[in-house]
Amino acid sequence: MAVTAVSAAQAVEAVFRIESARIIASVARVVRDVGIAEEIAQDALVAALEQWPKAGVPDRPGAWLMTTAKHRAIDLVRRKETYARKLAEVGRSLEDVPAPAEPADPEDIDDDLLRLIFTSCHPVLATEARIALTLRLMGGLTTQEIARAFLASEATVAQRIVRAKRALAKAGVPFEVPYGADRDARLSSVLEVIYLVFNEGYSATAGDDLVRPALCEDALRLARVLAALMPEEPEVHGLAALLEFQASRIATRTGPDGEPVLLADQNRSRWNRMLIHRGARALGRAGSGPYSVQAAIAGCHAAAVRYEDTDWPRIAVLYGRLAQLVPSPVVELNRAVAVSMADGPAAALPLVDALAGEPALRAYHLLPSVRGDLLARLGRTEEARAEFERAASLTQNARERTLLLGRAARL
């Protein structure tokens, strides 16, 4: 039955957002180039927009897009002389056997997705390029959506994606899952990209919104996909657990008007218990790496029914362990906060003061913010006010700036 162009377009958009990563991954296995694979997937999308209004939406629209894209990939391999050998080895065999309506072996598709995420997060690319390419290929986001999420221009994001594809092709990055030491190095890059995407959604570095839930959802979905594809990797489960725990309280991080709500003031009855349960289950499969330790810290917060019930001594110990795994002044700052809650502000102030000379924290607004909180708790209100005002001048996020100036004013 024919459908209107509008309803067909809506169906295409919904299906493509869900299936695009699998389609691109499957096609990339044939053409061995993620840039070309994405173009072919887009061609299949255009074909759907042309045909579905006339013929109707197929019973299995994802399979229709997959089959169409595979046929176009085989045609491309056949046409190009440079792919002559690939045609003999791959294209002809695929041509002889019609593309199935649905993958015969789900594991093959899973392997393709794994190859795609390892390729899009290859260390040959700069971090910004990895993030943009991963969100485009694995997340199904448009250039406009990525640009809006990271407060960049569409032209800038488009250039990053184009350059990333060219860099992968120029470097001859194989479309495969690496093994051994190379796999460890690449996996850390993959986890870093997903972690950074989630963090930008959880606490935006700039702009008018403190939280961008859609970005968190995309990162969480990628983490779940990776955990399903690599069930034997403890640190993958550690990252998944961390994001599940963090995502469980996103709805309570802001008030009715978008203003920030501090952890101590959040309504814990509104924390998502299903996500907390998923986080606890993933934590049970996690290891002892950095993401797993951060997940354990987040799990301590999730387990506390009231803020007063938080196991701050354990959190301080866990931050100490994290500092050994990934030495960082930001980790030390977080450890100081936990120490202040476990042993009092006087015990933590020297730890914070010791970080004052760290170059990495020179423009980090949370350093004076934490110091201001400690000073306020010690009754040193004039010094605390100055620290909050300095923190407000350093942040690029409008919501955080308002919160910090409000704390200064109340002192």
Secondary structure, 3 states (H helix, E strand, C coil): CCCCHHHHHHHHHHHHHHHHHHHHHHHHHHHCCHHHHHHHHHHHHHHHHHHHHHHCCCCCHHHHHHHHHHHHHHHHHHHCHHHHHHHHHHHHHHHHCCCCCCCCCHHHHHHHHHHHHHHHCCCCCCHHHHHHHHHHHCCCCCHHHHHHHCCCCHHHHHHHHHHHHHHHHHCCCCCCCCCHHHHHHHHHHHHHHHHHHHHHHHCCCEECCCCCHHHHHHHHHHHHHHHHHCCCCHHHHHHHHHHHHHHCCHHHCECCCCCECCHHHCCHHHCCHHHHHHHHHHHCCCCCCHHHHHHHHHHHHHHCCCHHHCCHHHHHHHHHHHHHHCCCHHHHHHHHHHHHHHHCHHHHHHHHHCCCCCHHHCCCCHHHHHHHHHHHHCCCHHHHHHHHHHHHHHCEEHHHHHHHHHHHHHC
